[in-house]
Amino acid sequence: MGGKGNGRDHAVPESFFATPKAEESAEAHATKRETHQGIAAYIRGFYNPLRLHSSLGHWSSNAYARRVQHADQPSSMRSAT
């Protein structure tokens, strides 16, 4: 394996999957389906809407996506919020 930036550098996915393992899986799930449901609920209910990400300037994923989408809209289409 090469250095940082190499196609085989798994730091980003390893970092991503380490977070739910530490934060969501405090309890064991009885079935694979329960595991999938627990991870999906964690991602939709906490990771994307609430958890702040340093790589996004300490914004949540959802807030950052709205900010980028809002910036991409022509000013005539932006809401007055």
N, CA, C and O atoms as a CHARMM CRD file, in Angstrom:
* protein
*
  324
    1    1 MET  N      0.84000  -1.17700   0.00000 PROA 1      0.00000
    2    1 MET  CA     0.00000   0.00000   0.00000 PROA 1      0.00000
    3    1 MET  C      0.88100   1.23500   0.00000 PROA 1      0.00000
    4    1 MET  O      1.91300   1.28200   0.66900 PROA 1      0.00000
    5    2 GLY  N      0.46000   2.22500  -0.75500 PROA 2      0.00000
    6    2 GLY  CA     1.20600   3.46800  -0.84600 PROA 2      0.00000
    7    2 GLY  C      0.82400   4.44700   0.24900 PROA 2      0.00000
    8    2 GLY  O      0.24000   4.07000   1.26500 PROA 2      0.00000
    9    3 GLY  N      1.15300   5.67900   0.03000 PROA 3      0.00000
   10    3 GLY  CA     0.89900   6.71800   1.01900 PROA 3      0.00000
   11    3 GLY  C     -0.47000   7.34700   0.87500 PROA 3      0.00000
   12    3 GLY  O     -1.34400   6.83200   0.17700 PROA 3      0.00000
   13    4 LYS  N     -0.63800   8.46700   1.54800 PROA 4      0.00000
   14    4 LYS  CA    -1.89400   9.20000   1.53700 PROA 4      0.00000
   15    4 LYS  C     -2.26000   9.58600   0.10800 PROA 4      0.00000
   16    4 LYS  O     -1.40300   9.99800  -0.67400 PROA 4      0.00000
   17    5 GLY  N     -3.55000   9.44600  -0.22400 PROA 5      0.00000
   18    5 GLY  CA    -4.00900   9.78500  -1.55400 PROA 5      0.00000
   19    5 GLY  C     -3.94700   8.62900  -2.53500 PROA 5      0.00000
   20    5 GLY  O     -4.48000   8.72900  -3.63900 PROA 5      0.00000
   21    6 ASN  N     -3.31200   7.54500  -2.15600 PROA 6      0.00000
   22    6 ASN  CA    -3.23800   6.35500  -2.98000 PROA 6      0.00000
   23    6 ASN  C     -4.64100   5.76500  -3.09100 PROA 6      0.00000
   24    6 ASN  O     -5.43700   5.87300  -2.15800 PROA 6      0.00000
   25    7 GLY  N     -4.94000   5.15400  -4.20400 PROA 7      0.00000
   26    7 GLY  CA    -6.24600   4.52700  -4.40300 PROA 7      0.00000
   27    7 GLY  C     -6.58000   3.48100  -3.36400 PROA 7      0.00000
   28    7 GLY  O     -7.74900   3.14200  -3.17800 PROA 7      0.00000
   29    8 ARG  N     -5.58500   2.97200  -2.69400 PROA 8      0.00000
   30    8 ARG  CA    -5.81600   1.96100  -1.66300 PROA 8      0.00000
   31    8 ARG  C     -5.79200   2.55100  -0.25200 PROA 8      0.00000
   32    8 ARG  O     -5.76600   1.81300   0.73200 PROA 8      0.00000
   33    9 ASP  N     -5.80200   3.86800  -0.15900 PROA 9      0.00000
   34    9 ASP  CA    -5.83100   4.54600   1.13000 PROA 9      0.00000
   35    9 ASP  C     -7.27100   4.52800   1.63300 PROA 9      0.00000
   36    9 ASP  O     -8.14400   5.16500   1.04400 PROA 9      0.00000
   37   10 HSD  N     -7.51700   3.81200   2.70200 PROA 10     0.00000
   38   10 HSD  CA    -8.87700   3.63000   3.21100 PROA 10     0.00000
   39   10 HSD  C     -9.17100   4.50200   4.42400 PROA 10     0.00000
   40   10 HSD  O    -10.08800   4.19700   5.18600 PROA 10     0.00000
   41   11 ALA  N     -8.42900   5.55900   4.61700 PROA 11     0.00000
   42   11 ALA  CA    -8.60500   6.38800   5.81300 PROA 11     0.00000
   43   11 ALA  C     -9.99400   6.99900   5.89600 PROA 11     0.00000
   44   11 ALA  O    -10.59600   7.00300   6.97000 PROA 11     0.00000
   45   12 VAL  N    -10.51000   7.51100   4.80200 PROA 12     0.00000
   46   12 VAL  CA   -11.82400   8.16200   4.83700 PROA 12     0.00000
   47   12 VAL  C    -12.93300   7.17000   5.16900 PROA 12     0.00000
   48   12 VAL  O    -13.69300   7.42500   6.10400 PROA 12     0.00000
   49   13 PRO  N    -13.06900   6.04900   4.45500 PROA 13     0.00000
   50   13 PRO  CA   -14.14000   5.12900   4.83100 PROA 13     0.00000
   51   13 PRO  C    -13.94700   4.52300   6.22200 PROA 13     0.00000
   52   13 PRO  O    -14.92300   4.29000   6.93500 PROA 13     0.00000
   53   14 GLU  N    -12.70500   4.27000   6.60900 PROA 14     0.00000
   54   14 GLU  CA   -12.47000   3.73500   7.95000 PROA 14     0.00000
   55   14 GLU  C    -12.89700   4.74500   9.00500 PROA 14     0.00000
   56   14 GLU  O    -13.47900   4.37100  10.02300 PROA 14     0.00000
   57   15 SER  N    -12.61600   6.00500   8.77200 PROA 15     0.00000
   58   15 SER  CA   -13.02400   7.05000   9.70100 PROA 15     0.00000
   59   15 SER  C    -14.54100   7.14700   9.75400 PROA 15     0.00000
   60   15 SER  O    -15.11800   7.26600  10.83500 PROA 15     0.00000
   61   16 PHE  N    -15.20000   7.09500   8.58300 PROA 16     0.00000
   62   16 PHE  CA   -16.65900   7.17000   8.54300 PROA 16     0.00000
   63   16 PHE  C    -17.28100   6.02000   9.32400 PROA 16     0.00000
   64   16 PHE  O    -18.16900   6.24600  10.14500 PROA 16     0.00000
   65   17 PHE  N    -16.83500   4.79600   9.08500 PROA 17     0.00000
   66   17 PHE  CA   -17.45100   3.64600   9.72600 PROA 17     0.00000
   67   17 PHE  C    -17.07000   3.51600  11.19400 PROA 17     0.00000
   68   17 PHE  O    -17.77800   2.85300  11.95300 PROA 17     0.00000
   69   18 ALA  N    -15.98000   4.12500  11.60800 PROA 18     0.00000
   70   18 ALA  CA   -15.60800   4.09400  13.02700 PROA 18     0.00000
   71   18 ALA  C    -16.58900   4.90300  13.86400 PROA 18     0.00000
   72   18 ALA  O    -16.86500   4.55000  15.01100 PROA 18     0.00000
   73   19 THR  N    -17.11800   5.98800  13.29900 PROA 19     0.00000
   74   19 THR  CA   -18.03500   6.85000  14.04200 PROA 19     0.00000
   75   19 THR  C    -19.31900   6.12500  14.40500 PROA 19     0.00000
   76   19 THR  O    -19.66000   6.09300  15.58700 PROA 19     0.00000
   77   20 PRO  N    -20.05900   5.53500  13.45500 PROA 20     0.00000
   78   20 PRO  CA   -21.26900   4.82700  13.86200 PROA 20     0.00000
   79   20 PRO  C    -20.98600   3.64300  14.78000 PROA 20     0.00000
   80   20 PRO  O    -21.78100   3.33600  15.66800 PROA 20     0.00000
   81   21 LYS  N    -19.84600   2.97600  14.56300 PROA 21     0.00000
   82   21 LYS  CA   -19.51300   1.84900  15.42900 PROA 21     0.00000
   83   21 LYS  C    -19.38300   2.31700  16.87300 PROA 21     0.00000
   84   21 LYS  O    -19.82300   1.62800  17.79300 PROA 21     0.00000
   85   22 ALA  N    -18.78900   3.47200  17.07200 PROA 22     0.00000
   86   22 ALA  CA   -18.58500   3.98600  18.42800 PROA 22     0.00000
   87   22 ALA  C    -19.84100   4.63400  18.99300 PROA 22     0.00000
   88   22 ALA  O    -20.12200   4.50300  20.18400 PROA 22     0.00000
   89   23 GLU  N    -20.60400   5.33700  18.14500 PROA 23     0.00000
   90   23 GLU  CA   -21.73400   6.11200  18.63600 PROA 23     0.00000
   91   23 GLU  C    -23.06800   5.37300  18.59200 PROA 23     0.00000
   92   23 GLU  O    -23.90600   5.59900  19.46400 PROA 23     0.00000
   93   24 GLU  N    -23.29500   4.51000  17.62300 PROA 24     0.00000
   94   24 GLU  CA   -24.59200   3.85800  17.46400 PROA 24     0.00000
   95   24 GLU  C    -24.63500   2.47800  18.09200 PROA 24     0.00000
   96   24 GLU  O    -25.64500   2.10300  18.68700 PROA 24     0.00000
   97   25 SER  N    -23.58400   1.73400  17.97500 PROA 25     0.00000
   98   25 SER  CA   -23.66300   0.33000  18.36200 PROA 25     0.00000
   99   25 SER  C    -23.29900   0.09300  19.82500 PROA 25     0.00000
  100   25 SER  O    -22.41500  -0.70600  20.13600 PROA 25     0.00000
  101   26 ALA  N    -23.98200   0.78700  20.70200 PROA 26     0.00000
  102   26 ALA  CA   -23.77600   0.56300  22.13000 PROA 26     0.00000
  103   26 ALA  C    -24.39000  -0.76100  22.56000 PROA 26     0.00000
  104   26 ALA  O    -23.96300  -1.37000  23.54100 PROA 26     0.00000
  105   27 GLU  N    -25.40000  -1.19700  21.81000 PROA 27     0.00000
  106   27 GLU  CA   -26.04700  -2.46700  22.12800 PROA 27     0.00000
  107   27 GLU  C    -25.99700  -3.37900  20.91200 PROA 27     0.00000
  108   27 GLU  O    -26.01000  -2.91000  19.77300 PROA 27     0.00000
  109   28 ALA  N    -25.94200  -4.65700  21.15300 PROA 28     0.00000
  110   28 ALA  CA   -25.90200  -5.62400  20.05500 PROA 28     0.00000
  111   28 ALA  C    -27.29200  -5.77800  19.46000 PROA 28     0.00000
  112   28 ALA  O    -28.28800  -5.71700  20.18200 PROA 28     0.00000
  113   29 HSD  N    -27.36600  -5.97400  18.16100 PROA 29     0.00000
  114   29 HSD  CA   -28.63800  -6.20500  17.48300 PROA 29     0.00000
  115   29 HSD  C    -28.81100  -7.70500  17.29200 PROA 29     0.00000
  116   29 HSD  O    -27.85000  -8.42700  17.02700 PROA 29     0.00000
  117   30 ALA  N    -30.05200  -8.16300  17.43100 PROA 30     0.00000
  118   30 ALA  CA   -30.32900  -9.59400  17.35400 PROA 30     0.00000
  119   30 ALA  C    -30.24800 -10.12700  15.92900 PROA 30     0.00000
  120   30 ALA  O    -29.83600 -11.26900  15.72300 PROA 30     0.00000
  121   31 THR  N    -30.63100  -9.32600  14.95000 PROA 31     0.00000
  122   31 THR  CA   -30.64600  -9.79300  13.56700 PROA 31     0.00000
  123   31 THR  C    -29.92900  -8.79100  12.65800 PROA 31     0.00000
  124   31 THR  O    -29.66800  -7.65000  13.03800 PROA 31     0.00000
  125   32 LYS  N    -29.62500  -9.25300  11.46300 PROA 32     0.00000
  126   32 LYS  CA   -29.00100  -8.38500  10.46400 PROA 32     0.00000
  127   32 LYS  C    -29.95700  -7.24500  10.09700 PROA 32     0.00000
  128   32 LYS  O    -29.52400  -6.11000   9.89900 PROA 32     0.00000
  129   33 ARG  N    -31.24500  -7.54700  10.00700 PROA 33     0.00000
  130   33 ARG  CA   -32.24700  -6.52700   9.68800 PROA 33     0.00000
  131   33 ARG  C    -32.26000  -5.43200  10.75600 PROA 33     0.00000
  132   33 ARG  O    -32.30300  -4.24700  10.42300 PROA 33     0.00000
  133   34 GLU  N    -32.22600  -5.81100  12.02700 PROA 34     0.00000
  134   34 GLU  CA   -32.19000  -4.82100  13.11100 PROA 34     0.00000
  135   34 GLU  C    -30.93100  -3.96000  13.02800 PROA 34     0.00000
  136   34 GLU  O    -30.96800  -2.75900  13.29700 PROA 34     0.00000
  137   35 THR  N    -29.82600  -4.58300  12.65400 PROA 35     0.00000
  138   35 THR  CA   -28.57900  -3.84400  12.49000 PROA 35     0.00000
  139   35 THR  C    -28.72700  -2.79600  11.39600 PROA 35     0.00000
  140   35 THR  O    -28.35300  -1.63900  11.58800 PROA 35     0.00000
  141   36 HSD  N    -29.27300  -3.19500  10.24500 PROA 36     0.00000
  142   36 HSD  CA   -29.48000  -2.26500   9.13600 PROA 36     0.00000
  143   36 HSD  C    -30.41300  -1.12900   9.54600 PROA 36     0.00000
  144   36 HSD  O    -30.14900   0.03600   9.24700 PROA 36     0.00000
  145   37 GLN  N    -31.50900  -1.47200  10.23300 PROA 37     0.00000
  146   37 GLN  CA   -32.46700  -0.45800  10.66400 PROA 37     0.00000
  147   37 GLN  C    -31.83500   0.50300  11.66600 PROA 37     0.00000
  148   37 GLN  O    -32.08400   1.70700  11.60800 PROA 37     0.00000
  149   38 GLY  N    -31.02800  -0.01200  12.57700 PROA 38     0.00000
  150   38 GLY  CA   -30.36400   0.83300  13.56700 PROA 38     0.00000
  151   38 GLY  C    -29.37500   1.79300  12.93000 PROA 38     0.00000
  152   38 GLY  O    -29.30500   2.96400  13.30400 PROA 38     0.00000
  153   39 ILE  N    -28.61200   1.29800  11.96900 PROA 39     0.00000
  154   39 ILE  CA   -27.64100   2.15500  11.27700 PROA 39     0.00000
  155   39 ILE  C    -28.35500   3.20700  10.44300 PROA 39     0.00000
  156   39 ILE  O    -27.95600   4.37200  10.44800 PROA 39     0.00000
  157   40 ALA  N    -29.40900   2.81500   9.72300 PROA 40     0.00000
  158   40 ALA  CA   -30.17000   3.77500   8.91200 PROA 40     0.00000
  159   40 ALA  C    -30.79300   4.85000   9.79800 PROA 40     0.00000
  160   40 ALA  O    -30.76000   6.03100   9.45300 PROA 40     0.00000
  161   41 ALA  N    -31.35700   4.45300  10.93100 PROA 41     0.00000
  162   41 ALA  CA   -31.96100   5.42700  11.85000 PROA 41     0.00000
  163   41 ALA  C    -30.89400   6.37000  12.40000 PROA 41     0.00000
  164   41 ALA  O    -31.13900   7.56900  12.53900 PROA 41     0.00000
  165   42 TYR  N    -29.72500   5.84600  12.70900 PROA 42     0.00000
  166   42 TYR  CA   -28.61700   6.67000  13.20600 PROA 42     0.00000
  167   42 TYR  C    -28.20000   7.70400  12.15900 PROA 42     0.00000
  168   42 TYR  O    -28.00900   8.87700  12.47900 PROA 42     0.00000
  169   43 ILE  N    -28.06000   7.26200  10.91000 PROA 43     0.00000
  170   43 ILE  CA   -27.62300   8.16800   9.84600 PROA 43     0.00000
  171   43 ILE  C    -28.68300   9.22800   9.57100 PROA 43     0.00000
  172   43 ILE  O    -28.36200  10.41200   9.47100 PROA 43     0.00000
  173   44 ARG  N    -29.95700   8.81000   9.44800 PROA 44     0.00000
  174   44 ARG  CA   -31.03300   9.77100   9.14800 PROA 44     0.00000
  175   44 ARG  C    -31.39700  10.64700  10.34200 PROA 44     0.00000
  176   44 ARG  O    -31.75000  11.81400  10.17100 PROA 44     0.00000
  177   45 GLY  N    -31.31300  10.09600  11.53600 PROA 45     0.00000
  178   45 GLY  CA   -31.77700  10.82000  12.70800 PROA 45     0.00000
  179   45 GLY  C    -30.72000  11.63700  13.43200 PROA 45     0.00000
  180   45 GLY  O    -31.05600  12.58900  14.13700 PROA 45     0.00000
  181   46 PHE  N    -29.44200  11.28400  13.27000 PROA 46     0.00000
  182   46 PHE  CA   -28.39800  12.00700  13.99100 PROA 46     0.00000
  183   46 PHE  C    -27.24100  12.42100  13.09200 PROA 46     0.00000
  184   46 PHE  O    -26.89200  13.60000  13.03300 PROA 46     0.00000
  185   47 TYR  N    -26.64400  11.46100  12.39100 PROA 47     0.00000
  186   47 TYR  CA   -25.39800  11.72900  11.67300 PROA 47     0.00000
  187   47 TYR  C    -25.56700  12.81800  10.62400 PROA 47     0.00000
  188   47 TYR  O    -24.76200  13.74800  10.58300 PROA 47     0.00000
  189   48 ASN  N    -26.57800  12.73500   9.78200 PROA 48     0.00000
  190   48 ASN  CA   -26.76200  13.75100   8.73800 PROA 48     0.00000
  191   48 ASN  C    -27.37400  15.05800   9.25300 PROA 48     0.00000
  192   48 ASN  O    -26.87400  16.12600   8.90000 PROA 48     0.00000
  193   49 PRO  N    -28.44200  15.02200  10.08000 PROA 49     0.00000
  194   49 PRO  CA   -29.06100  16.29300  10.45600 PROA 49     0.00000
  195   49 PRO  C    -28.40000  17.03100  11.61600 PROA 49     0.00000
  196   49 PRO  O    -28.51200  18.25500  11.69000 PROA 49     0.00000
  197   50 LEU  N    -27.72300  16.34200  12.51700 PROA 50     0.00000
  198   50 LEU  CA   -27.25800  16.98600  13.74100 PROA 50     0.00000
  199   50 LEU  C    -25.74900  16.98100  13.96700 PROA 50     0.00000
  200   50 LEU  O    -25.20200  17.96100  14.47300 PROA 50     0.00000
  201   51 ARG  N    -25.07400  15.90800  13.60400 PROA 51     0.00000
  202   51 ARG  CA   -23.64800  15.78800  13.91400 PROA 51     0.00000
  203   51 ARG  C    -22.82800  16.77900  13.09000 PROA 51     0.00000
  204   51 ARG  O    -22.95000  16.83200  11.86600 PROA 51     0.00000
  205   52 LEU  N    -22.00400  17.55100  13.76100 PROA 52     0.00000
  206   52 LEU  CA   -21.16500  18.53900  13.08600 PROA 52     0.00000
  207   52 LEU  C    -19.89900  17.86700  12.56000 PROA 52     0.00000
  208   52 LEU  O    -19.31100  17.01800  13.23000 PROA 52     0.00000
  209   53 HSD  N    -19.49000  18.25500  11.35800 PROA 53     0.00000
  210   53 HSD  CA   -18.34100  17.64400  10.69700 PROA 53     0.00000
  211   53 HSD  C    -17.26300  18.69800  10.47100 PROA 53     0.00000
  212   53 HSD  O    -17.51200  19.71900   9.83100 PROA 53     0.00000
  213   54 SER  N    -16.08700  18.45500  10.98600 PROA 54     0.00000
  214   54 SER  CA   -14.99900  19.42600  10.83500 PROA 54     0.00000
  215   54 SER  C    -14.64100  19.63800   9.36500 PROA 54     0.00000
  216   54 SER  O    -14.24300  20.73800   8.98300 PROA 54     0.00000
  217   55 SER  N    -14.77700  18.60800   8.54200 PROA 55     0.00000
  218   55 SER  CA   -14.44900  18.74400   7.12000 PROA 55     0.00000
  219   55 SER  C    -15.45200  19.62200   6.37800 PROA 55     0.00000
  220   55 SER  O    -15.18200  20.05300   5.25700 PROA 55     0.00000
  221   56 LEU  N    -16.60900  19.89400   6.99200 PROA 56     0.00000
  222   56 LEU  CA   -17.62800  20.74900   6.38600 PROA 56     0.00000
  223   56 LEU  C    -17.71000  22.09500   7.08300 PROA 56     0.00000
  224   56 LEU  O    -18.72700  22.78200   6.99600 PROA 56     0.00000
  225   57 GLY  N    -16.65200  22.47100   7.76800 PROA 57     0.00000
  226   57 GLY  CA   -16.65000  23.75400   8.46600 PROA 57     0.00000
  227   57 GLY  C    -17.53000  23.74800   9.70300 PROA 57     0.00000
  228   57 GLY  O    -18.09400  24.77700  10.07600 PROA 57     0.00000
  229   58 HSD  N    -17.64700  22.59500  10.33500 PROA 58     0.00000
  230   58 HSD  CA   -18.46300  22.40500  11.54300 PROA 58     0.00000
  231   58 HSD  C    -19.94300  22.64700  11.27700 PROA 58     0.00000
  232   58 HSD  O    -20.64800  23.22900  12.10000 PROA 58     0.00000
  233   59 TRP  N    -20.40100  22.19200  10.11200 PROA 59     0.00000
  234   59 TRP  CA   -21.81600  22.17800   9.74600 PROA 59     0.00000
  235   59 TRP  C    -22.25700  20.71300   9.75500 PROA 59     0.00000
  236   59 TRP  O    -21.43500  19.81200   9.58700 PROA 59     0.00000
  237   60 SER  N    -23.54900  20.48200   9.95000 PROA 60     0.00000
  238   60 SER  CA   -24.07100  19.12600   9.77700 PROA 60     0.00000
  239   60 SER  C    -24.14400  18.84700   8.27400 PROA 60     0.00000
  240   60 SER  O    -24.12400  19.77500   7.46600 PROA 60     0.00000
  241   61 SER  N    -24.22700  17.58200   7.90800 PROA 61     0.00000
  242   61 SER  CA   -24.29800  17.22800   6.48000 PROA 61     0.00000
  243   61 SER  C    -25.51600  17.84700   5.81900 PROA 61     0.00000
  244   61 SER  O    -25.41200  18.38700   4.71800 PROA 61     0.00000
  245   62 ASN  N    -26.67800  17.77700   6.47700 PROA 62     0.00000
  246   62 ASN  CA   -27.89800  18.32700   5.89300 PROA 62     0.00000
  247   62 ASN  C    -27.81800  19.84400   5.76000 PROA 62     0.00000
  248   62 ASN  O    -28.20000  20.38900   4.72400 PROA 62     0.00000
  249   63 ALA  N    -27.33200  20.53200   6.78300 PROA 63     0.00000
  250   63 ALA  CA   -27.23100  21.98800   6.72900 PROA 63     0.00000
  251   63 ALA  C    -26.25200  22.41600   5.63700 PROA 63     0.00000
  252   63 ALA  O    -26.49800  23.38900   4.92600 PROA 63     0.00000
  253   64 TYR  N    -25.16300  21.70100   5.50800 PROA 64     0.00000
  254   64 TYR  CA   -24.17700  22.02400   4.47600 PROA 64     0.00000
  255   64 TYR  C    -24.77900  21.83000   3.08200 PROA 64     0.00000
  256   64 TYR  O    -24.58200  22.66000   2.19600 PROA 64     0.00000
  257   65 ALA  N    -25.51300  20.73000   2.89300 PROA 65     0.00000
  258   65 ALA  CA   -26.13800  20.46800   1.59900 PROA 65     0.00000
  259   65 ALA  C    -27.14700  21.56500   1.25400 PROA 65     0.00000
  260   65 ALA  O    -27.20200  22.01600   0.11100 PROA 65     0.00000
  261   66 ARG  N    -27.95000  21.99800   2.24300 PROA 66     0.00000
  262   66 ARG  CA   -28.90100  23.09400   1.99400 PROA 66     0.00000
  263   66 ARG  C    -28.16000  24.37900   1.63900 PROA 66     0.00000
  264   66 ARG  O    -28.57600  25.12000   0.74800 PROA 66     0.00000
  265   67 ARG  N    -27.06500  24.63600   2.33900 PROA 67     0.00000
  266   67 ARG  CA   -26.27100  25.84900   2.09100 PROA 67     0.00000
  267   67 ARG  C    -25.70500  25.84500   0.67400 PROA 67     0.00000
  268   67 ARG  O    -25.75900  26.86000  -0.02100 PROA 67     0.00000
  269   68 VAL  N    -25.16400  24.71400   0.24800 PROA 68     0.00000
  270   68 VAL  CA   -24.60000  24.59900  -1.09500 PROA 68     0.00000
  271   68 VAL  C    -25.70600  24.71000  -2.13700 PROA 68     0.00000
  272   68 VAL  O    -25.54000  25.39300  -3.14800 PROA 68     0.00000
  273   69 GLN  N    -26.83700  24.04100  -1.89700 PROA 69     0.00000
  274   69 GLN  CA   -27.95300  24.09600  -2.83600 PROA 69     0.00000
  275   69 GLN  C    -28.47200  25.53400  -2.94500 PROA 69     0.00000
  276   69 GLN  O    -28.78600  26.00500  -4.03800 PROA 69     0.00000
  277   70 HSD  N    -28.55900  26.21500  -1.82300 PROA 70     0.00000
  278   70 HSD  CA   -29.04000  27.59700  -1.80700 PROA 70     0.00000
  279   70 HSD  C    -28.07200  28.49700  -2.58300 PROA 70     0.00000
  280   70 HSD  O    -28.51100  29.38600  -3.31200 PROA 70     0.00000
  281   71 ALA  N    -26.79700  28.28100  -2.43700 PROA 71     0.00000
  282   71 ALA  CA   -25.79100  29.09000  -3.13000 PROA 71     0.00000
  283   71 ALA  C    -25.82300  28.84600  -4.63300 PROA 71     0.00000
  284   71 ALA  O    -25.48400  29.73700  -5.41100 PROA 71     0.00000
  285   72 ASP  N    -26.22700  27.64600  -5.05100 PROA 72     0.00000
  286   72 ASP  CA   -26.27600  27.31300  -6.47300 PROA 72     0.00000
  287   72 ASP  C    -27.51300  27.86500  -7.17100 PROA 72     0.00000
  288   72 ASP  O    -27.53100  27.95500  -8.39900 PROA 72     0.00000
  289   73 GLN  N    -28.55100  28.23800  -6.41700 PROA 73     0.00000
  290   73 GLN  CA   -29.77700  28.75400  -7.02100 PROA 73     0.00000
  291   73 GLN  C    -29.57500  30.19300  -7.49500 PROA 73     0.00000
  292   73 GLN  O    -28.86700  30.96900  -6.85300 PROA 73     0.00000
  293   74 PRO  N    -30.19100  30.54000  -8.60800 PROA 74     0.00000
  294   74 PRO  CA   -30.16700  31.94800  -9.01400 PROA 74     0.00000
  295   74 PRO  C    -30.86700  32.79000  -7.95300 PROA 74     0.00000
  296   74 PRO  O    -31.80400  32.31700  -7.31000 PROA 74     0.00000
  297   75 SER  N    -30.43000  34.01300  -7.76600 PROA 75     0.00000
  298   75 SER  CA   -30.98900  34.85900  -6.70000 PROA 75     0.00000
  299   75 SER  C    -32.48600  35.05900  -6.85700 PROA 75     0.00000
  300   75 SER  O    -33.16800  35.27400  -5.85500 PROA 75     0.00000
  301   76 SER  N    -33.03000  34.99800  -8.06500 PROA 76     0.00000
  302   76 SER  CA   -34.46800  35.17200  -8.28100 PROA 76     0.00000
  303   76 SER  C    -35.27800  33.98000  -7.76000 PROA 76     0.00000
  304   76 SER  O    -36.48300  34.10200  -7.54200 PROA 76     0.00000
  305   77 MET  N    -34.62400  32.82400  -7.55900 PROA 77     0.00000
  306   77 MET  CA   -35.33200  31.64100  -7.08500 PROA 77     0.00000
  307   77 MET  C    -35.16600  31.39500  -5.60400 PROA 77     0.00000
  308   77 MET  O    -35.81900  30.50200  -5.06400 PROA 77     0.00000
  309   78 ARG  N    -34.32500  32.14100  -4.92800 PROA 78     0.00000
  310   78 ARG  CA   -34.09100  31.93200  -3.49700 PROA 78     0.00000
  311   78 ARG  C    -35.29100  32.40000  -2.69800 PROA 78     0.00000
  312   78 ARG  O    -35.92000  33.40500  -3.02900 PROA 78     0.00000
  313   79 SER  N    -35.60100  31.66600  -1.64700 PROA 79     0.00000
  314   79 SER  CA   -36.70300  32.07200  -0.78500 PROA 79     0.00000
  315   79 SER  C    -36.27200  33.21700   0.10500 PROA 79     0.00000
  316   79 SER  O    -35.08100  33.48500   0.26600 PROA 79     0.00000
  317   80 ALA  N    -37.23700  33.87700   0.67100 PROA 80     0.00000
  318   80 ALA  CA   -36.96400  35.05200   1.50900 PROA 80     0.00000
  319   80 ALA  C    -36.75900  34.65700   2.95900 PROA 80     0.00000
  320   80 ALA  O    -37.03600  35.46000   3.85000 PROA 80     0.00000
  321   81 THR  N    -36.28600  33.45700   3.22600 PROA 81     0.00000
  322   81 THR  CA   -36.08700  33.01900   4.62200 PROA 81     0.00000
  323   81 THR  C    -34.74200  33.41100   5.12700 PROA 81     0.00000
  324   81 THR  O    -34.40600  33.12500   6.27600 PROA 81     0.00000
